[in-house]
Amino acid sequence: MDRTAKGWINGFLGVLIFSGSLPATRAAVMDFDPVFLTVARAVIAALLGLALLWLFRPNRPARGDLLSLAIVACGVVIGFPLLTALALQHITAAHSIVFIGLLPLATATFAVLRGGENPRPAFWIFSSLGSALVVGFAFRTGLSAAPLGDVLMLAAVILCGLGYAEGARLSRRLGGWQVISWALVLSLPFMALLLLATAPSSFATVGVPAWIGLAYVSVFSMLIGFIFWYRGLAQGGIAAVGQLQLLQPFFGLALSATLLGEQVSVTMLAVTVAVVVCVMCAKKVAAPAPAATRAFPQEKLYRP
């Protein structure tokens, strides 16, 4: 199996793990404040990342990598989770899908600006069509007017796209699990202070589903998913593999239907099929990913 195919497999596994975040978050916010949930998941994941770094003792990032790690931390550890949690206090989950549908385009844009990629014109056509299908589905589901929520979601998507592209670029040299682990550890002091500031006075009323949701978003959404995701982006191309994010809302809704009993409409199934076609077409016309500076020399936890 060639490097690009492995990248798409790893990227798909990452998206599949991220898709569980929606039902897990819905279960967790039943008993946890959204901001506290965002901070707690980052702190737990950072402690796990610190344990991995201590256990496997990879080479420390170079001084020149610190800025890139700070960008990753600001984008995917702090920015996106915190801004989306704040936005969802003003808008509905259906409304947020509009912006999630724009995330692959944001990732592809930063793949050009930061990742040194140059997708073909046909790629942008399929990428835009896929995003339009997701956005159109969200509009049909129903939206609420809340300018503050829209601004927060737009900022979250921009930061997340930057964090994805920057982390994938760095993963070409350091490896996927090292990048997310170092980024989590770098953000730990700030997130720990926020944790102390937002912690509830008592956890007596927190139910088992909320604890399970917190565990999932901390271990899988914040750490394990990124191990696959960053490796996939670095192997298969940031812009190309990033199109798999178009499937995330539909996977999340399918999981919600399975776990939470929510309904799945025929329209959702039809749009999902159309989005899959767009993703496959984008994959076919995407340019190859730039070669890694070093072929993942420190990847010790996972070899496909």
Backbone hydrogen bonds, N-H to C=O, Kabsch-Sander energy under -0.5 kcal/mol:
donor,donor_aa,acceptor,acceptor_aa,energy
6,K,2,D,-2.0
7,G,3,R,-1.9
8,W,4,T,-1.9
9,I,5,A,-2.0
10,N,6,K,-2.8
11,G,7,G,-2.5
12,F,8,W,-2.4
13,L,9,I,-2.3
14,G,10,N,-2.1
15,V,11,G,-2.5
16,L,12,F,-2.6
17,I,13,L,-2.1
18,F,14,G,-2.6
19,S,15,V,-2.2
20,G,16,L,-0.7
20,G,17,I,-1.0
21,S,18,F,-2.1
22,L,19,S,-0.8
24,A,20,G,-1.9
25,T,21,S,-3.1
26,R,22,L,-2.3
27,A,23,P,-1.9
28,A,24,A,-2.1
29,V,25,T,-2.9
30,M,27,A,-0.6
31,D,28,A,-1.6
32,F,28,A,-2.0
37,L,33,D,-2.7
38,T,34,P,-2.1
39,V,35,V,-2.2
40,A,36,F,-3.1
41,R,37,L,-2.3
42,A,38,T,-1.3
43,V,39,V,-2.2
44,I,40,A,-2.6
45,A,41,R,-2.2
46,A,42,A,-2.3
47,L,43,V,-2.2
48,L,44,I,-1.9
49,G,45,A,-2.8
50,L,46,A,-2.6
51,A,47,L,-1.9
52,L,48,L,-2.1
53,L,49,G,-2.3
54,W,50,L,-2.2
55,L,51,A,-2.3
56,F,52,L,-2.7
57,R,53,L,-1.6
65,D,62,A,-1.9
66,L,62,A,-0.5
66,L,63,R,-1.1
69,L,65,D,-2.5
70,A,66,L,-2.3
71,I,67,L,-2.1
72,V,68,S,-2.3
73,A,69,L,-2.7
74,C,70,A,-2.7
75,G,71,I,-2.1
76,V,72,V,-2.8
77,V,72,V,-0.9
77,V,73,A,-0.9
78,I,73,A,-2.6
79,G,74,C,-1.7
80,F,75,G,-2.3
82,L,78,I,-2.1
83,L,79,G,-2.8
84,T,80,F,-2.3
85,A,81,P,-1.8
86,L,82,L,-2.1
87,A,83,L,-2.5
88,L,84,T,-2.5
89,Q,86,L,-1.2
90,H,87,A,-2.4
91,I,87,A,-1.8
96,S,92,T,-1.6
97,I,93,A,-1.0
97,I,94,A,-0.6
98,V,94,A,-0.6
98,V,95,H,-1.2
99,F,95,H,-0.6
99,F,96,S,-0.6
100,I,96,S,-2.1
101,G,97,I,-2.3
102,L,99,F,-1.2
103,L,99,F,-0.6
103,L,100,I,-1.1
106,A,102,L,-2.1
107,T,103,L,-2.8
108,A,104,P,-2.6
109,T,105,L,-2.4
110,F,106,A,-2.1
111,A,107,T,-1.6
112,V,108,A,-1.3
113,L,109,T,-2.1
114,R,110,F,-3.2
115,G,110,F,-1.1
116,G,112,V,-0.5
117,E,111,A,-2.1
123,F,120,R,-0.9
124,W,120,R,-1.1
125,I,121,P,-1.3
126,F,122,A,-2.0
127,S,123,F,-2.6
128,S,124,W,-2.4
129,L,125,I,-2.2
130,G,126,F,-2.4
131,S,127,S,-2.2
132,A,128,S,-2.5
133,L,129,L,-2.0
134,V,130,G,-1.9
135,V,131,S,-2.7
136,G,132,A,-2.8
137,F,133,L,-2.2
138,A,134,V,-2.1
139,F,135,V,-2.4
140,R,136,G,-2.1
141,T,137,F,-1.7
142,G,138,A,-1.4
146,A,144,S,-0.7
150,D,146,A,-2.1
151,V,147,P,-2.4
152,L,148,L,-2.3
153,M,149,G,-2.3
154,L,150,D,-2.5
155,A,151,V,-2.3
156,A,152,L,-2.1
157,V,153,M,-2.4
158,I,154,L,-2.1
159,L,155,A,-2.4
160,C,156,A,-2.4
161,G,157,V,-2.6
162,L,158,I,-2.0
163,G,159,L,-2.6
164,Y,160,C,-2.7
165,A,161,G,-2.2
166,E,162,L,-2.8
167,G,163,G,-2.2
168,A,164,Y,-2.4
169,R,165,A,-2.3
170,L,166,E,-2.1
171,S,167,G,-1.9
172,R,168,A,-0.9
172,R,169,R,-0.6
173,R,170,L,-1.5
174,L,170,L,-2.5
175,G,171,S,-0.9
179,V,175,G,-1.7
180,I,176,G,-1.9
181,S,177,W,-1.9
182,W,178,Q,-2.7
183,A,179,V,-2.4
184,L,180,I,-2.3
185,V,181,S,-2.3
186,L,182,W,-2.4
187,S,183,A,-1.5
188,L,184,L,-0.7
188,L,185,V,-0.7
191,M,187,S,-2.4
192,A,188,L,-2.8
193,L,189,P,-1.7
194,L,190,F,-1.9
195,L,191,M,-2.1
196,L,192,A,-2.0
197,A,193,L,-1.7
198,T,194,L,-1.9
199,A,195,L,-1.3
206,V,203,F,-1.5
211,W,207,G,-1.6
212,I,208,V,-2.5
213,G,209,P,-2.5
214,L,210,A,-2.4
215,A,211,W,-2.4
216,Y,212,I,-2.3
217,V,213,G,-2.4
218,S,214,L,-1.7
219,V,215,A,-2.5
220,F,216,Y,-2.3
221,S,216,Y,-1.7
222,M,217,V,-0.8
224,I,219,V,-2.5
225,G,220,F,-3.2
227,I,223,L,-1.3
228,F,224,I,-1.4
229,W,225,G,-2.6
230,Y,226,F,-2.6
231,R,227,I,-1.1
232,G,228,F,-2.6
233,L,229,W,-2.6
234,A,230,Y,-2.2
235,Q,231,R,-2.1
236,G,232,G,-3.0
237,G,233,L,-1.5
241,V,237,G,-2.2
242,G,238,I,-1.6
243,Q,240,A,-1.6
244,L,241,V,-2.0
245,Q,242,G,-1.6
246,L,243,Q,-2.0
247,L,244,L,-1.8
248,Q,245,Q,-1.0
251,F,247,L,-2.4
252,G,248,Q,-2.7
253,L,249,P,-2.2
254,A,250,F,-2.3
255,L,251,F,-2.5
256,S,252,G,-2.2
257,A,253,L,-2.2
258,T,254,A,-2.0
259,L,255,L,-3.3
260,L,256,S,-2.4
261,G,257,A,-0.7
262,E,256,S,-1.3
265,S,263,Q,-0.5
269,L,265,S,-1.6
270,A,266,V,-2.4
271,V,267,T,-2.7
272,T,268,M,-2.2
273,V,269,L,-2.1
274,A,270,A,-2.0
275,V,271,V,-2.6
276,V,272,T,-2.4
277,V,273,V,-2.0
278,C,274,A,-1.9
279,V,275,V,-2.6
280,M,276,V,-2.4
281,C,277,V,-2.3
282,A,278,C,-2.6
283,K,279,V,-2.2
284,K,280,M,-1.9
285,V,281,C,-1.8
286,A,282,A,-1.1
294,R,172,R,-1.1
296,F,172,R,-0.7
296,F,294,R,-3.1
299,E,296,F,-1.2
300,K,298,Q,-0.9
